[in-house]
Amino acid sequence: MQETVIFSGTIVGERQRVHCKVQATKTTLDADSAVFSDYRIMDSEATDRLPDGDYELLANSESTRFRRNSGRFLSRPKFSD
């Protein structure tokens, strides 16, 4: 089953640290596990003020890389271990 969920996150990068809301798709595989995907940073006054550059989103115990370009957040590949 899939559903859209919203939770809090933190954007870090370009000498900035901004709290934000994040929308994601939650896919429930069975009663004990779920997978989150399609992270999207929701626009706000705080996120609108961020300059273009490379950022990391810390949300839901995960770290996701983003690039801000022309005022839009674009996904980037995950960090490799």
CORVEN-V180179 format. One record per residue. N is the residue number from 1. SS is DSSP state (H for helix, E for strand, C for the rest). PHI is phi as a letter, one per 30 degrees, with the letter a starting at -180 (999 if undefined). PSI is psi in whole degrees, 0 to 359 (999 if undefined). Layout:
BEGIN
{{N,SS,PHI,PSI} {N,SS,PHI,PSI}}
END
This chain:
BEGIN
{{1,C,999,139} {2,E,c,145} {3,E,a,155} {4,E,c,131} {5,E,b,156} {6,E,b,133} {7,E,b,172} {8,E,d,150} {9,E,b,177} {10,E,b,131} {11,E,c,129} {12,E,b,134} {13,E,k,165} {14,C,h,41} {15,C,i,28} {16,E,b,154} {17,E,b,110} {18,E,b,132} {19,E,d,145} {20,E,b,172} {21,E,c,142} {22,E,b,135} {23,E,c,137} {24,E,b,165} {25,E,c,125} {26,E,c,122} {27,E,c,117} {28,E,d,121} {29,E,d,319} {30,E,a,187} {31,C,d,336} {32,C,c,355} {33,E,b,149} {34,E,b,153} {35,E,b,137} {36,E,c,137} {37,E,b,177} {38,E,h,47} {39,E,d,137} {40,E,b,124} {41,E,d,127} {42,C,d,136} {43,C,d,143} {44,C,a,174} {45,H,e,318} {46,H,d,316} {47,H,d,329} {48,H,d,334} {49,C,d,351} {50,C,d,138} {51,C,d,162} {52,C,d,146} {53,E,l,190} {54,E,c,136} {55,E,b,163} {56,E,b,133} {57,E,c,123} {58,E,c,110} {59,E,a,143} {60,C,h,41} {61,C,i,25} {62,E,b,160} {63,E,b,127} {64,E,b,136} {65,E,c,141} {66,E,b,157} {67,E,b,137} {68,E,c,123} {69,E,b,122} {70,C,h,37} {71,C,i,9} {72,E,b,144} {73,E,d,129} {74,E,b,136} {75,E,d,149} {76,C,b,162} {77,C,e,150} {78,C,d,157} {79,C,d,140} {80,C,c,146} {81,C,d,999}}
END
